Amino acid sequence: MGLAQWLEPPEQMMAKAMEVAEHIASLPPLATRVTKESLRSGFDSPLGEAVLGDLYRFAALEMTEDKAESHQSWRERRKPSFKGR
């Protein structure tokens, strides 16, 4: 079901948590924010409303500079530089 992503011994949990946090921090900030909003709203909304909200949120991401930067950096095989716009 994907409920447990990693299994770590107690003495390595903080290191793994920091690794995951650094990865999340490296992602596009707007996409990360929209994902968190979708997760939060999905718990409190009927399925149809949650899906429609996701559609609008992710459609809005298609118009961001970060999306264009992501595609351009992939084509140029370089690390993206996200601006949160």
Order of alpha helices (4+ residues) and beta strands (2+ residues): alpha-alpha-alpha-alpha
